[in-house]
Amino acid sequence: MSYPPQPPPYGYPAYGAYGPPPDHPQATTILILGILSLVFCQFMGPFAWVMGKRALNEIDSSGGAIGGRGNVNAGYICGIIATVLLCLSLLFGVFFLVLLVIGAFAGSSSGY
C-alpha cells in the first residue's frame, strides 16, 4: 500500500532543490494593466483581459514549468471588471446623449 507523500517538516522549503518555477514573463505587466484599468483608465481593461487569458493558457499548458498564476489571475479578473465597467459607462453615456438630443428637439419645436 502506497501512502501519499508527506509535506516537508516545518522550516524546510516546500519546493525541490531548484526552487519554485519562474513567473510568466508578462505576469507583472498583466497585473499592473489590470490594476491601472480599474483605477485610472478603463480602456486598458480589455488588454489586461486578453493578455491574462493568453498567459493563463500558457501557464496551464506548461505543466508546472511556468509560475505566476496568482498575479496573472488577479490582472485578468481586474481586466474583466474594468471592461464591464467600461461597457456600462459607454451604454449609459449613449443613453443620456440620446435623451439630451430628444430633449433638445422636443424643447425647440413650436406648435405652429
N, CA, C and O atoms as a MOPAC input file, in Angstrom:
PM7 MOZYME 1SCF
protein

 N      0.84000 1    -1.16100 1     0.00000 1
 C      0.00000 1     0.00000 1     0.00000 1
 C      0.89300 1     1.23500 1     0.00000 1
 O      1.86300 1     1.31800 1     0.75300 1
 N      0.54500 1     2.19800 1    -0.86600 1
 C      1.34300 1     3.40500 1    -1.00400 1
 C      0.57900 1     4.58600 1    -0.41000 1
 O     -0.58100 1     4.82800 1    -0.74300 1
 N      1.24500 1     5.30000 1     0.46100 1
 C      0.64400 1     6.46100 1     1.07800 1
 C      1.03900 1     7.71400 1     0.29600 1
 O      2.09200 1     7.73300 1    -0.34100 1
 N      0.21000 1     8.76200 1     0.33500 1
 C      0.60100 1     9.99600 1    -0.35800 1
 C      1.82600 1    10.60300 1     0.30600 1
 O      2.06200 1    10.38800 1     1.49500 1
 N      2.60400 1    11.36000 1    -0.45500 1
 C      3.81300 1    11.95100 1     0.14500 1
 C      3.44500 1    12.95400 1     1.22800 1
 O      2.45300 1    13.67500 1     1.12200 1
 N      4.25400 1    12.98300 1     2.25400 1
 C      4.04100 1    13.88200 1     3.37500 1
 C      4.63700 1    15.25300 1     3.04800 1
 O      5.64300 1    15.33800 1     2.34300 1
 N      4.02500 1    16.32100 1     3.55300 1
 C      4.62900 1    17.63900 1     3.34100 1
 C      5.94700 1    17.73200 1     4.10100 1
 O      6.16000 1    17.01200 1     5.07600 1
 N      6.82000 1    18.61200 1     3.65400 1
 C      8.10100 1    18.73600 1     4.36300 1
 C      7.88800 1    19.27800 1     5.77000 1
 O      6.93000 1    20.01000 1     6.01700 1
 N      8.78100 1    18.92000 1     6.69900 1
 C      8.66100 1    19.42300 1     8.06400 1
 C      8.81800 1    20.94000 1     8.10800 1
 O      9.32000 1    21.55800 1     7.16900 1
 N      8.38500 1    21.51300 1     9.20300 1
 C      8.45500 1    22.96100 1     9.37800 1
 C      9.90500 1    23.41900 1     9.27800 1
 O     10.80300 1    22.83600 1     9.88500 1
 N     10.11000 1    24.47700 1     8.49700 1
 C     11.45000 1    25.02700 1     8.35400 1
 C     12.14400 1    24.58900 1     7.08400 1
 O     13.15700 1    25.17900 1     6.70900 1
 N     11.63100 1    23.57000 1     6.40900 1
 C     12.22500 1    23.11400 1     5.16300 1
 C     11.44100 1    23.69900 1     3.99500 1
 O     10.22900 1    23.89200 1     4.09800 1
 N     12.11900 1    23.98100 1     2.88500 1
 C     11.40100 1    24.55600 1     1.74200 1
 C     10.41400 1    23.57100 1     1.14700 1
 O     10.64400 1    22.36100 1     1.15100 1
 N      9.31300 1    24.10000 1     0.63700 1
 C      8.28100 1    23.25100 1     0.05200 1
 C      8.63300 1    22.82700 1    -1.36600 1
 O      8.04600 1    21.87800 1    -1.88600 1
 N      9.57200 1    23.50600 1    -1.99700 1
 C      9.95200 1    23.17700 1    -3.36400 1
 C     11.18800 1    22.30900 1    -3.34800 1
 O     11.83900 1    22.14800 1    -2.31600 1
 N     11.50200 1    21.75400 1    -4.49300 1
 C     12.67900 1    20.90600 1    -4.61300 1
 C     13.95400 1    21.72700 1    -4.55400 1
 O     13.95800 1    22.87000 1    -4.09600 1
 N     15.01200 1    21.13400 1    -5.01700 1
 C     16.31500 1    21.78000 1    -4.95200 1
 C     16.39800 1    22.99300 1    -5.87300 1
 O     17.24000 1    23.86700 1    -5.66500 1
 N     15.55200 1    23.05800 1    -6.87100 1
 C     15.62600 1    24.14100 1    -7.84200 1
 C     14.72100 1    25.31600 1    -7.49900 1
 O     14.79800 1    26.34900 1    -8.16500 1
 N     13.88800 1    25.20300 1    -6.51100 1
 C     13.01600 1    26.29100 1    -6.10100 1
 C     11.74500 1    26.33800 1    -6.92400 1
 O     11.48700 1    25.44100 1    -7.72800 1
 N     10.95100 1    27.37600 1    -6.73000 1
 C      9.68700 1    27.47900 1    -7.45900 1
 C      9.94000 1    27.77800 1    -8.93900 1
 O     11.00200 1    28.28600 1    -9.29900 1
 N      8.97800 1    27.46700 1    -9.78300 1
 C      9.16900 1    27.75900 1   -11.20900 1
 C      9.17600 1    29.26500 1   -11.44900 1
 O      8.57500 1    30.01700 1   -10.68100 1
 N      9.84700 1    29.70900 1   -12.50300 1
 C      9.87100 1    31.15100 1   -12.78300 1
 C      8.49200 1    31.64100 1   -13.19600 1
 O      7.69700 1    30.90000 1   -13.77300 1
 N      8.22900 1    32.89900 1   -12.88900 1
 C      6.94400 1    33.50100 1   -13.25500 1
 C      6.86000 1    33.68900 1   -14.76400 1
 O      7.87000 1    33.76400 1   -15.46200 1
 N      5.63900 1    33.76200 1   -15.23500 1
 C      5.40200 1    34.05700 1   -16.64400 1
 C      6.02300 1    35.42000 1   -16.94800 1
 O      5.95300 1    36.31800 1   -16.10900 1
 N      6.62700 1    35.59700 1   -18.12000 1
 C      7.29500 1    36.87500 1   -18.40900 1
 C      6.36800 1    38.08700 1   -18.36800 1
 O      6.83500 1    39.19800 1   -18.11800 1
 N      5.07300 1    37.90800 1   -18.60500 1
 C      4.14600 1    39.03100 1   -18.62300 1
 C      3.27200 1    39.09900 1   -17.37500 1
 O      2.31000 1    39.86700 1   -17.34600 1
 N      3.57900 1    38.32000 1   -16.34900 1
 C      2.72100 1    38.26300 1   -15.15500 1
 C      2.60000 1    39.62800 1   -14.48700 1
 O      1.49400 1    40.05800 1   -14.15700 1
 N      3.70700 1    40.30300 1   -14.28700 1
 C      3.67300 1    41.61100 1   -13.62700 1
 C      3.00800 1    42.65700 1   -14.51500 1
 O      2.27500 1    43.51600 1   -14.02500 1
 N      3.26300 1    42.58700 1   -15.81500 1
 C      2.64600 1    43.53900 1   -16.75100 1
 C      1.13200 1    43.41100 1   -16.73800 1
 O      0.42000 1    44.41500 1   -16.72700 1
 N      0.64000 1    42.18400 1   -16.73900 1
 C     -0.80700 1    41.95300 1   -16.73000 1
 C     -1.41900 1    42.43900 1   -15.42700 1
 O     -2.49600 1    43.03400 1   -15.42800 1
 N     -0.74200 1    42.19200 1   -14.32300 1
 C     -1.24000 1    42.66400 1   -13.02900 1
 C     -1.30700 1    44.19200 1   -12.99300 1
 O     -2.30000 1    44.75600 1   -12.53600 1
 N     -0.26400 1    44.85800 1   -13.46800 1
 C     -0.24500 1    46.32500 1   -13.46900 1
 C     -1.31800 1    46.87300 1   -14.40200 1
 O     -2.00900 1    47.83100 1   -14.05300 1
 N     -1.46800 1    46.27100 1   -15.59300 1
 C     -2.51800 1    46.70800 1   -16.51600 1
 C     -3.89900 1    46.55700 1   -15.89700 1
 O     -4.74500 1    47.44200 1   -16.03300 1
 N     -4.12800 1    45.44500 1   -15.22200 1
 C     -5.41900 1    45.21300 1   -14.59100 1
 C     -5.72400 1    46.21700 1   -13.50000 1
 O     -6.83800 1    46.73400 1   -13.42000 1
 N     -4.73900 1    46.49600 1   -12.65900 1
 C     -4.95400 1    47.45100 1   -11.57000 1
 C     -5.15000 1    48.85900 1   -12.12400 1
 O     -6.04500 1    49.57800 1   -11.67900 1
 N     -4.32800 1    49.26000 1   -13.08500 1
 C     -4.46400 1    50.59200 1   -13.67100 1
 C     -5.78700 1    50.74900 1   -14.40400 1
 O     -6.36100 1    51.83800 1   -14.43500 1
 N     -6.27000 1    49.66000 1   -14.99400 1
 C     -7.54900 1    49.75000 1   -15.70500 1
 C     -8.70600 1    49.97400 1   -14.73300 1
 O     -9.71100 1    50.57800 1   -15.10700 1
 N     -8.58500 1    49.51300 1   -13.52900 1
 C     -9.62100 1    49.76500 1   -12.52500 1
 C     -9.50900 1    51.16300 1   -11.92900 1
 O    -10.51900 1    51.80400 1   -11.63900 1
 N     -8.28200 1    51.63100 1   -11.74700 1
 C     -8.06600 1    52.87700 1   -11.01900 1
 C     -8.09900 1    54.10000 1   -11.93500 1
 O     -8.74800 1    55.09500 1   -11.61200 1
 N     -7.40400 1    54.03500 1   -13.07400 1
 C     -7.24000 1    55.22200 1   -13.90200 1
 C     -7.98600 1    55.17400 1   -15.23000 1
 O     -8.80500 1    56.04800 1   -15.51300 1
 N     -7.71000 1    54.17100 1   -16.03600 1
 C     -8.19200 1    54.17900 1   -17.41900 1
 C     -8.79300 1    52.82000 1   -17.76200 1
 O     -8.07900 1    51.82700 1   -17.90300 1
 N    -10.10800 1    52.79300 1   -17.89100 1
 C    -10.79100 1    51.53000 1   -18.14900 1
 C    -10.52300 1    50.99300 1   -19.55100 1
 O    -10.80800 1    49.82800 1   -19.83100 1
 N     -9.98200 1    51.82400 1   -20.42900 1
 C     -9.68200 1    51.34600 1   -21.77900 1
 C     -8.53500 1    50.33000 1   -21.79900 1
 O     -8.33100 1    49.65800 1   -22.81000 1
 N     -7.79000 1    50.20900 1   -20.70600 1
 C     -6.74100 1    49.19400 1   -20.61300 1
 C     -7.29900 1    47.84100 1   -20.18000 1
 O     -6.59800 1    46.83200 1   -20.25500 1
 N     -8.54800 1    47.81000 1   -19.73000 1
 C     -9.16000 1    46.57800 1   -19.24400 1
 C     -9.19100 1    45.45000 1   -20.27000 1
 O     -8.80100 1    44.33000 1   -19.94100 1
 N     -9.64200 1    45.70200 1   -21.50600 1
 C     -9.64700 1    44.61000 1   -22.48600 1
 C     -8.25400 1    44.05400 1   -22.77800 1
 O     -8.10400 1    42.86100 1   -23.04200 1
 N     -7.23800 1    44.91300 1   -22.73100 1
 C     -5.87500 1    44.42400 1   -22.96300 1
 C     -5.44000 1    43.48500 1   -21.83900 1
 O     -4.84900 1    42.43500 1   -22.09400 1
 N     -5.73600 1    43.86800 1   -20.59400 1
 C     -5.40400 1    43.00400 1   -19.45400 1
 C     -6.17600 1    41.70000 1   -19.53100 1
 O     -5.64900 1    40.64000 1   -19.19200 1
 N     -7.42800 1    41.77400 1   -19.97700 1
 C     -8.27000 1    40.57900 1   -20.08400 1
 C     -7.69600 1    39.61500 1   -21.12600 1
 O     -7.53000 1    38.42800 1   -20.84700 1
 N     -7.39700 1    40.11700 1   -22.31200 1
 C     -6.89900 1    39.25800 1   -23.39500 1
 C     -5.50700 1    38.72100 1   -23.06800 1
 O     -5.24300 1    37.53100 1   -23.23500 1
 N     -4.62000 1    39.59800 1   -22.60200 1
 C     -3.27600 1    39.13800 1   -22.26200 1
 C     -3.30600 1    38.14500 1   -21.10400 1
 O     -2.53900 1    37.18100 1   -21.09000 1
 N     -4.19100 1    38.37800 1   -20.13200 1
 C     -4.30100 1    37.46800 1   -18.99300 1
 C     -4.80300 1    36.10000 1   -19.40100 1
 O     -4.29600 1    35.08600 1   -18.92100 1
 N     -5.79400 1    36.05400 1   -20.28100 1
 C     -6.31400 1    34.75700 1   -20.73600 1
 C     -5.24200 1    33.98100 1   -21.49000 1
 O     -5.09400 1    32.77300 1   -21.30300 1
 N     -4.49800 1    34.67300 1   -22.33900 1
 C     -3.42600 1    34.01500 1   -23.09800 1
 C     -2.34200 1    33.48300 1   -22.15600 1
 O     -1.85500 1    32.36600 1   -22.33000 1
 N     -1.96700 1    34.28900 1   -21.15700 1
 C     -0.93200 1    33.86300 1   -20.21200 1
 C     -1.42100 1    32.70400 1   -19.34200 1
 O     -0.65100 1    31.79400 1   -19.03900 1
 N     -2.69300 1    32.73000 1   -18.93800 1
 C     -3.22500 1    31.61000 1   -18.15100 1
 C     -3.21100 1    30.31800 1   -18.95900 1
 O     -2.90300 1    29.25400 1   -18.42200 1
 N     -3.54000 1    30.40300 1   -20.24100 1
 C     -3.47300 1    29.21200 1   -21.09200 1
 C     -2.04500 1    28.70100 1   -21.21500 1
 O     -1.82100 1    27.49000 1   -21.20500 1
 N     -1.07000 1    29.61300 1   -21.33100 1
 C      0.32900 1    29.20000 1   -21.40800 1
 C      0.80000 1    28.57400 1   -20.10800 1
 O      1.54500 1    27.59400 1   -20.13000 1
 N      0.37700 1    29.12400 1   -18.97400 1
 C      0.76500 1    28.56600 1   -17.67600 1
 C      0.16200 1    27.17200 1   -17.50800 1
 O      0.83600 1    26.25200 1   -17.04400 1
 N     -1.10500 1    27.02000 1   -17.88300 1
 C     -1.76000 1    25.71400 1   -17.74600 1
 C     -1.12800 1    24.66600 1   -18.65000 1
 O     -1.01700 1    23.50300 1   -18.26200 1
 N     -0.71400 1    25.06000 1   -19.84900 1
 C     -0.14200 1    24.08400 1   -20.78600 1
 C      1.32700 1    23.79000 1   -20.49700 1
 O      1.89600 1    22.86800 1   -21.08200 1
 N      1.95400 1    24.56600 1   -19.59800 1
 C      3.37700 1    24.34800 1   -19.32400 1
 C      3.63600 1    23.15900 1   -18.41100 1
 O      4.77000 1    22.68800 1   -18.31700 1
 N      2.60700 1    22.67100 1   -17.74100 1
 C      2.80200 1    21.52500 1   -16.86000 1
 C      3.57700 1    21.85200 1   -15.59800 1
 O      4.26700 1    20.98300 1   -15.06400 1
 N      3.48400 1    23.06800 1   -15.11100 1
 C      4.17100 1    23.44900 1   -13.88400 1
 C      5.52500 1    24.08100 1   -14.10000 1
 O      6.20300 1    24.42600 1   -13.13200 1
 N      5.94200 1    24.24400 1   -15.35200 1
 C      7.25200 1    24.84300 1   -15.62300 1
 C      7.21500 1    26.35800 1   -15.53400 1
 O      8.26100 1    26.99200 1   -15.39400 1
 N      6.02400 1    26.95200 1   -15.61200 1
 C      5.88500 1    28.40700 1   -15.52900 1
 C      4.96200 1    28.72600 1   -14.35900 1
 O      3.90400 1    28.11500 1   -14.21000 1
 N      5.36500 1    29.68100 1   -13.53600 1
 C      4.56900 1    30.09300 1   -12.38800 1
 C      3.96500 1    31.46900 1   -12.61200 1
 O      3.87100 1    31.93600 1   -13.74800 1
 N      3.56100 1    32.11200 1   -11.53800 1
 C      2.99100 1    33.44800 1   -11.59700 1
 C      1.50700 1    33.46900 1   -11.86000 1
 O      0.95600 1    34.48500 1   -12.28500 1
 N      0.85200 1    32.33800 1   -11.60700 1
 C     -0.57600 1    32.24000 1   -11.88500 1
 C     -1.38800 1    33.22200 1   -11.04400 1
 O     -2.39000 1    33.74900 1   -11.52700 1
 N     -0.99000 1    33.48000 1    -9.81800 1
 C     -1.74000 1    34.39400 1    -8.95600 1
 C     -1.75000 1    35.81700 1    -9.49300 1
 O     -2.80000 1    36.45900 1    -9.53400 1
 N     -0.58800 1    36.31200 1    -9.90600 1
 C     -0.52000 1    37.66500 1   -10.46900 1
 C     -1.30600 1    37.76500 1   -11.76500 1
 O     -2.02800 1    38.73800 1   -11.98200 1
 N     -1.17100 1    36.77100 1   -12.62200 1
 C     -1.87800 1    36.79100 1   -13.90400 1
 C     -3.38300 1    36.72400 1   -13.66700 1
 O     -4.14700 1    37.44500 1   -14.30800 1
 N     -3.80500 1    35.86900 1   -12.75700 1
 C     -5.22800 1    35.72200 1   -12.47700 1
 C     -5.81000 1    37.01500 1   -11.90000 1
 O     -6.92700 1    37.39500 1   -12.25300 1
 N     -5.08000 1    37.68700 1   -11.03100 1
 C     -5.55300 1    38.95000 1   -10.46100 1
 C     -5.68800 1    40.02100 1   -11.54100 1
 O     -6.68400 1    40.74300 1   -11.57000 1
 N     -4.70300 1    40.13200 1   -12.42300 1
 C     -4.77800 1    41.09400 1   -13.51100 1
 C     -5.88400 1    40.77000 1   -14.49100 1
 O     -6.54600 1    41.66600 1   -15.01400 1
 N     -6.08500 1    39.47300 1   -14.74200 1
 C     -7.15300 1    39.00300 1   -15.64300 1
 C     -8.52700 1    39.38400 1   -15.09200 1
 O     -9.37300 1    39.88500 1   -15.83200 1
 N     -8.75100 1    39.15100 1   -13.81000 1
 C    -10.03700 1    39.46500 1   -13.19100 1
 C    -10.24400 1    40.98200 1   -13.14900 1
 O    -11.34800 1    41.45800 1   -13.41400 1
 N     -9.20200 1    41.74200 1   -12.82200 1
 C     -9.32400 1    43.20600 1   -12.83400 1
 C     -9.64300 1    43.69900 1   -14.24200 1
 O    -10.40900 1    44.64900 1   -14.40500 1
 N     -9.06500 1    43.06500 1   -15.26100 1
 C     -9.35200 1    43.43800 1   -16.64100 1
 C    -10.79600 1    43.16000 1   -17.01900 1
 O    -11.41400 1    43.95500 1   -17.72700 1
 N    -11.34000 1    42.04600 1   -16.56000 1
 C    -12.74500 1    41.73300 1   -16.83300 1
 C    -13.65500 1    42.76300 1   -16.17200 1
 O    -14.58900 1    43.26400 1   -16.79800 1
 N    -13.38100 1    43.07900 1   -14.90500 1
 C    -14.21200 1    44.04400 1   -14.18500 1
 C    -14.13600 1    45.41600 1   -14.85700 1
 O    -15.15800 1    46.08200 1   -15.02300 1
 N    -12.93600 1    45.84000 1   -15.24200 1
 C    -12.78300 1    47.14600 1   -15.88400 1
 C    -13.48900 1    47.17500 1   -17.23500 1
 O    -14.06200 1    48.20000 1   -17.60400 1
 N    -13.46000 1    46.07300 1   -17.97700 1
 C    -14.13700 1    46.02200 1   -19.26700 1
 C    -15.64900 1    46.10600 1   -19.09300 1
 O    -16.32400 1    46.78600 1   -19.86600 1
 N    -16.18100 1    45.42800 1   -18.09500 1
 C    -17.62300 1    45.51200 1   -17.82000 1
 C    -17.99900 1    46.93700 1   -17.42200 1
 O    -19.01200 1    47.46100 1   -17.88500 1
 N    -17.19200 1    47.56700 1   -16.57000 1
 C    -17.47000 1    48.95100 1   -16.18800 1
 C    -17.37700 1    49.88600 1   -17.39000 1
 O    -18.15800 1    50.83000 1   -17.50700 1
 N    -16.42700 1    49.62700 1   -18.27600 1
 C    -16.29700 1    50.43700 1   -19.48400 1
 C    -17.54200 1    50.31000 1   -20.35600 1
 O    -18.06300 1    51.31500 1   -20.84200 1
 N    -18.02000 1    49.08900 1   -20.55700 1
 C    -19.21500 1    48.87000 1   -21.36700 1
 C    -20.43900 1    49.53700 1   -20.74400 1
 O    -21.24700 1    50.14100 1   -21.45000 1
 N    -20.57600 1    49.42900 1   -19.43000 1
 C    -21.70400 1    50.07400 1   -18.75600 1
 C    -21.63400 1    51.59400 1   -18.86800 1
 O    -22.65200 1    52.24500 1   -19.10000 1
 N    -20.45200 1    52.15800 1   -18.70600 1
 C    -20.33300 1    53.61500 1   -18.80600 1
 C    -20.59400 1    54.08700 1   -20.22900 1
 O    -21.20000 1    55.14200 1   -20.41900 1
 N    -20.15300 1    53.33500 1   -21.23400 1
 C    -20.45600 1    53.70600 1   -22.61900 1
 C    -21.95100 1    53.59100 1   -22.89900 1
 O    -22.52600 1    54.43300 1   -23.58800 1
 N    -22.57200 1    52.55500 1   -22.36600 1
 C    -24.00400 1    52.36000 1   -22.56600 1
 C    -24.80500 1    53.50500 1   -21.93500 1
 O    -25.71500 1    54.04500 1   -22.56400 1
 N    -24.47000 1    53.87000 1   -20.70600 1
 C    -25.16200 1    54.96900 1   -20.05100 1
 C    -24.85300 1    56.30300 1   -20.73200 1
 O    -25.72200 1    57.17100 1   -20.80400 1
 N    -23.64700 1    56.47400 1   -21.22300 1
 C    -23.29400 1    57.69600 1   -21.92500 1
 C    -24.11200 1    57.87000 1   -23.19400 1
 O    -24.60300 1    58.96400 1   -23.47100 1
 N    -24.26100 1    56.80900 1   -23.95900 1
 C    -25.07100 1    56.86900 1   -25.17900 1
 C    -26.52900 1    57.11200 1   -24.82200 1
 O    -27.20900 1    57.88100 1   -25.50100 1
 N    -27.01700 1    56.47300 1   -23.77300 1
 C    -28.40200 1    56.64900 1   -23.35000 1
 C    -28.68200 1    58.11300 1   -22.99400 1
 O    -29.69000 1    58.67300 1   -23.42600 1
 N    -27.79900 1    58.73300 1   -22.21300 1
 C    -28.01000 1    60.12300 1   -21.82700 1
 C    -27.82600 1    61.08000 1   -23.00100 1
 O    -28.46800 1    62.12900 1   -23.05600 1
 N    -26.95600 1    60.72400 1   -23.93400 1
 C    -26.79800 1    61.53900 1   -25.13000 1
 C    -28.07600 1    61.51700 1   -25.97100 1
 O    -28.49800 1    62.55000 1   -26.49000 1
 N    -28.68300 1    60.35100 1   -26.10400 1
 C    -29.95300 1    60.24300 1   -26.83500 1
 C    -31.03200 1    61.04600 1   -26.11600 1
 O    -31.81000 1    61.74800 1   -26.76200 1
 N    -31.08700 1    60.95200 1   -24.79500 1
 C    -32.06800 1    61.74800 1   -24.03900 1
 C    -31.83100 1    63.24500 1   -24.22300 1
 O    -32.78600 1    64.01400 1   -24.33200 1
 N    -30.58300 1    63.65700 1   -24.25900 1
 C    -30.25200 1    65.06200 1   -24.45600 1
 C    -30.69800 1    65.54300 1   -25.82800 1
 O    -31.25300 1    66.63500 1   -25.94700 1
 N    -30.46400 1    64.74600 1   -26.86400 1
 C    -30.86700 1    65.11900 1   -28.21700 1
 C    -32.39100 1    65.17300 1   -28.32400 1
 O    -32.94500 1    66.10100 1   -28.91300 1
 N    -33.05800 1    64.18300 1   -27.75700 1
 C    -34.53200 1    64.19100 1   -27.78500 1
 C    -35.06800 1    65.39900 1   -27.02900 1
 O    -36.00900 1    66.04600 1   -27.48900 1
 N    -34.49100 1    65.71100 1   -25.88900 1
 C    -34.92400 1    66.86600 1   -25.11000 1
 C    -34.66900 1    68.17300 1   -25.84800 1
 O    -35.47600 1    69.09900 1   -25.75900 1
 N    -33.55800 1    68.26100 1   -26.57400 1
 C    -33.25700 1    69.48700 1   -27.31100 1
 C    -34.25700 1    69.69600 1   -28.44200 1
 O    -34.72500 1    70.81400 1   -28.66200 1
 N    -34.58800 1    68.61800 1   -29.16200 1
 C    -35.55600 1    68.75200 1   -30.25700 1
 C    -36.97200 1    68.97000 1   -29.73200 1
 O    -37.74500 1    69.71400 1   -30.33500 1
 N    -37.31600 1    68.34100 1   -28.63200 1
 C    -38.65900 1    68.49800 1   -28.07900 1
 C    -38.86700 1    69.89300 1   -27.50900 1
 O    -39.96600 1    70.44000 1   -27.58900 1
 N    -37.83000 1    70.46300 1   -26.94100 1
 C    -37.94500 1    71.79200 1   -26.35000 1
 C    -37.90500 1    72.90600 1   -27.38700 1
 O    -38.40700 1    74.00000 1   -27.13100 1
 N    -37.32500 1    72.65100 1   -28.54200 1
 C    -37.17500 1    73.72500 1   -29.52900 1
 C    -38.31600 1    73.76400 1   -30.54300 1
 O    -38.42100 1    74.72800 1   -31.30200 1
 N    -39.15500 1    72.76100 1   -30.57600 1
 C    -40.22800 1    72.76400 1   -31.56700 1
 C    -41.37900 1    73.62700 1   -31.08400 1
 O    -41.72300 1    73.64600 1   -29.90200 1
 N    -41.95800 1    74.33200 1   -32.02700 1
 C    -43.11900 1    75.14600 1   -31.69800 1
 C    -44.36100 1    74.47700 1   -32.25400 1
 O    -44.29200 1    73.72200 1   -33.22400 1
 N    -45.46800 1    74.75000 1   -31.65100 1
 C    -46.69900 1    74.10600 1   -32.06300 1
 C    -47.31300 1    74.71400 1   -33.31400 1
 O    -48.36100 1    74.22900 1   -33.74000 1
 N    -46.74000 1    75.74000 1   -33.93400 1
 C    -47.35700 1    76.42400 1   -35.08700 1
 C    -46.62600 1    76.14600 1   -36.34300 1
 O    -47.00900 1    76.64200 1   -37.40300 1

